[in-house]
């Protein structure tokens, strides 16, 4: 595999983890990918991003992005659970892991390979 292939694999696996921590790093990486970055350059920005403590807003944004894969597939009960969990997290009643566990469950339930390979959902 050429370096670009390794970069794309790395980004595919780390994209939502970066988004969970830092929208600005996520945007910076997307911009760099339009050019010809090195693997080390992208990996460094990813490592910087995950050092940032996720804000409530960044977590909600990443959750919404990942939930988008299931919006049309989910049952009414799953949709209600998604909304309830988001509300509970927003009010600091549940930890981030509860959101991620639900998304992980759905990724396997609906066999969404892209999310199953995402580092943010790996147990």
C-alpha positions as CSV (number, residue, x, y, z in Angstrom):
1,X,0.0,0.0,0.0
2,X,1.3,3.5,-0.9
3,X,1.6,6.1,1.8
4,X,-1.6,7.8,0.7
5,X,-3.5,4.5,1.4
6,X,-2.0,4.3,4.9
7,X,-3.0,7.9,5.5
8,X,-6.6,7.3,4.3
9,X,-6.8,4.2,6.5
10,X,-5.5,6.1,9.5
11,X,-8.0,8.9,8.9
12,X,-10.9,6.5,8.4
13,X,-10.1,4.9,11.8
14,X,-9.5,8.1,13.7
15,X,-11.9,10.6,12.1
16,X,-14.6,10.5,14.7
17,X,-12.2,10.2,17.6
18,X,-10.6,13.5,16.4
19,X,-14.1,15.1,16.0
20,X,-15.0,14.0,19.5
21,X,-12.0,15.9,20.9
22,X,-11.6,18.9,18.5
23,X,-13.6,20.2,15.6
24,X,-10.7,22.5,14.7
25,X,-8.2,19.7,14.4
26,X,-10.8,17.7,12.4
27,X,-11.2,20.6,10.0
28,X,-7.4,21.1,9.8
29,X,-6.8,17.5,8.9
30,X,-9.6,17.6,6.2
31,X,-7.9,20.6,4.7
32,X,-4.4,19.0,4.8
33,X,-5.8,15.9,3.1
34,X,-6.7,18.0,0.1
35,X,-2.9,18.4,-0.5
36,X,-0.2,15.8,-0.2
37,X,0.5,15.4,3.6
38,X,2.8,12.8,5.0
39,X,1.5,10.1,7.3
40,X,3.6,11.5,10.1
41,X,2.0,15.0,9.6
42,X,-1.5,13.6,9.9
43,X,-0.7,11.3,12.7
44,X,0.8,14.2,14.7
45,X,-2.3,16.4,14.3
46,X,-4.4,13.4,15.4
47,X,-2.3,12.9,18.5
48,X,-2.6,16.6,19.3
49,X,-6.4,16.4,18.9
50,X,-6.8,13.5,21.3
51,X,-4.9,15.4,24.0
52,X,-7.7,17.9,24.1
53,X,-10.4,17.2,26.7
54,X,-13.7,16.8,24.7
55,X,-16.3,19.5,25.4
56,X,-19.9,18.7,25.7
57,X,-20.4,20.4,22.3
58,X,-17.7,18.4,20.5
59,X,-19.1,15.1,22.0
60,X,-22.7,16.0,20.9
61,X,-21.4,16.9,17.4
62,X,-19.5,13.7,17.0
63,X,-22.5,11.7,18.3
64,X,-24.8,13.4,15.8
65,X,-22.4,12.6,13.0
66,X,-22.2,9.0,13.9
67,X,-26.0,8.8,14.6
68,X,-26.5,9.9,11.0
69,X,-25.5,6.5,9.8
70,X,-28.5,5.0,11.6
71,X,-31.2,7.7,11.4
72,X,-33.0,5.9,8.5
73,X,-32.3,2.4,9.7
74,X,-33.2,2.7,13.4
75,X,-36.4,1.5,14.9
76,X,-38.6,3.9,16.7
77,X,-37.4,2.5,20.0
78,X,-33.7,3.1,19.0
79,X,-34.6,6.6,17.9
80,X,-36.1,7.3,21.3
81,X,-33.1,5.8,23.0
82,X,-30.8,8.0,20.9
83,X,-32.7,11.1,21.8
84,X,-32.9,10.1,25.5
85,X,-29.2,9.4,25.8
86,X,-28.3,12.7,24.1
87,X,-30.6,14.6,26.5
88,X,-29.2,12.7,29.5
89,X,-25.6,13.5,28.4
90,X,-26.5,17.1,27.8
91,X,-27.7,17.3,31.4
92,X,-24.6,15.4,32.7
93,X,-26.7,12.5,33.9
94,X,-24.7,9.9,31.9
95,X,-21.0,9.6,30.9
96,X,-19.7,9.8,27.3
97,X,-19.2,6.0,27.3
98,X,-23.0,5.4,27.4
99,X,-23.3,7.4,24.2
100,X,-20.5,5.5,22.6
101,X,-21.7,2.1,23.8
102,X,-25.1,2.8,22.2
103,X,-23.4,3.8,18.9
104,X,-21.2,0.7,19.1
105,X,-24.2,-1.5,19.6
106,X,-25.9,0.0,16.5
107,X,-22.8,-0.3,14.4
108,X,-22.8,-4.0,15.0
109,X,-26.6,-4.3,14.9
110,X,-26.7,-2.7,11.4
111,X,-23.2,-3.9,10.3
112,X,-21.9,-0.5,9.5
113,X,-18.3,-1.5,8.8
114,X,-17.0,2.1,8.6
115,X,-18.1,2.7,12.2
116,X,-17.1,-0.7,13.4
117,X,-13.5,0.2,12.3
118,X,-13.6,3.6,14.0
119,X,-11.2,3.8,17.0
120,X,-13.7,5.9,19.0
121,X,-16.1,2.9,19.1
122,X,-13.6,0.2,19.8
123,X,-14.1,-1.2,23.3
